[in-house]
């Protein structure tokens, strides 16, 4: 599976609020850095963090506006048309930057 395909599958799993799908896309030593710079390592820790986030913000979804891919890196930009129920988000932000391991 390409990095872009994996990144898009990650977004789809988030939009379904399905942490099992997310975990299936991660390696055992998966690393995730949130928008505040907090880094989590390990599939189970990241899965647990998503479970907690989905409970905290149950209506969170990602609307992909643009995707840029070059070699082992994919960056996804989001367009936020409406704020979520519990927080206001900027109109456009980087959803994620995904890099193929070993690259």
ChimeraX attribute file (.defattr): number of C-alpha atoms within 10 A of each C-alpha:
attribute: neighborCount
match mode: 1-to-1
recipient: residues
	/A:1	6
	/A:2	12
	/A:3	20
	/A:4	23
	/A:5	11
	/A:6	16
	/A:7	23
	/A:8	16
	/A:9	15
	/A:10	22
	/A:11	20
	/A:12	17
	/A:13	19
	/A:14	18
	/A:15	15
	/A:16	15
	/A:17	20
	/A:18	16
	/A:19	20
	/A:20	12
	/A:21	16
	/A:22	20
	/A:23	21
	/A:24	13
	/A:25	16
	/A:26	18
	/A:27	11
	/A:28	12
	/A:29	13
	/A:30	16
	/A:31	14
	/A:32	20
	/A:33	13
	/A:34	10
	/A:35	11
	/A:36	6
	/A:37	8
	/A:38	8
	/A:39	11
	/A:40	17
	/A:41	13
	/A:42	15
	/A:43	20
	/A:44	16
	/A:45	16
	/A:46	22
	/A:47	20
	/A:48	13
	/A:49	15
	/A:50	19
	/A:51	16
	/A:52	12
	/A:53	13
	/A:54	19
	/A:55	12
	/A:56	11
	/A:57	13
	/A:58	14
	/A:59	14
	/A:60	18
	/A:61	18
	/A:62	15
	/A:63	16
	/A:64	17
	/A:65	14
	/A:66	11
	/A:67	17
	/A:68	11
	/A:69	14
	/A:70	10
	/A:71	11
	/A:72	14
	/A:73	17
	/A:74	21
	/A:75	18
	/A:76	22
	/A:77	18
	/A:78	19
	/A:79	17
	/A:80	18
	/A:81	11
	/A:82	10
	/A:83	13
	/A:84	14
	/A:85	10
	/A:86	11
	/A:87	9
	/A:88	10
	/A:89	13
	/A:90	12
	/A:91	11
	/A:92	14
	/A:93	15
	/A:94	15
	/A:95	20
	/A:96	19
	/A:97	18
	/A:98	18
	/A:99	17
	/A:100	13
	/A:101	10
	/A:102	5
	/A:103	7
